[in-house]
Amino acid sequence: TMNTFSLIQIGLILSCTTIISSPQCNHLPLQQRKVIENSLRLLDKMGKKFPQQCLREKMSFKFPTQVLQPRQKETVGVAIEEIFQHIFSIFSKNLTLAAWDGTALDEFQNGLYLQIEQLEACVIKKHTHCRRSKEASRLKLKKYFRKIDCFLKDKQHDLCSWEISRAEMRRCLQLIDKVTKKL
């Protein structure tokens, strides 16, 4: 299964970037939308309805929406790649207590992994003088996903913490979906 990939630390060090204009990269936004739609479908398929007993544990993680608002498509592309990497990383560890459909989970991880590879192929990292905003958005994303990670650790990756995180990832993917539709 995909868990072997969790051993491979996916590099999160992103510097300045541009999107390559090769035929496969031109279809990126469209492809991303498909991946996101598919990921949302798989997130739903993975688990059942949100468990009532988890409602009182709900947390507000506050996704940093400003990272998806830059004017340049490239910057948004970078943010999306980074979000996918974080989601992939969260969903590759300590899943034993998440009572999810294994096949749907594997497909979800595979889809994200392939999309990350695709994005990495299309987003060229250029070491020119980086703008602070990109660095700031990286840090905001890191902080957001660290909150989710700490929440899972605090709750010892129990069923409710996973369900709450799954609901949060849904929200996160829906936000990206909205943005990619506009690009």
ZIBEL-V861720 format. One line per field, one symbol per residue. ss: DSSP state (A for helix, B for strand, O for the rest). psi: psi as a letter, one per 20 degrees, with the letter a starting at -180 (. if undefined). A space follows every 10 residues. Layout:
ss->???
psi->???
This chain:
ss->OAAAAAAOOO OOOOOBBBBO OOAAAAOAAA AAAAAAAAAA AAAAAAOOOO OAAAAAAOOO OOOOAAAAOO OOAAAAAAAA AAAAAAAAAA OOOOOOOOOO OAAAAAAAAA AAAAAAAAAA AABBBBOOOO OAAAAAAAAA AAAAAAAAAA AAAAOOOOAA AAAAAAAAAA AAAAAAAAAA AAO
psi->aiihhhhoop pjopbqrqpq mrghhhjggg gggggggggg ghhhhgrbqp pgiigiiqqo inpnhhijjq hphghggggg gggggggggg jjqljhiomq ohghgghggg ggghhggggh hhopoplroq qhhggghghg gggghhgggh ggghjllrgg hhhghghghg gghhgggggh hh.
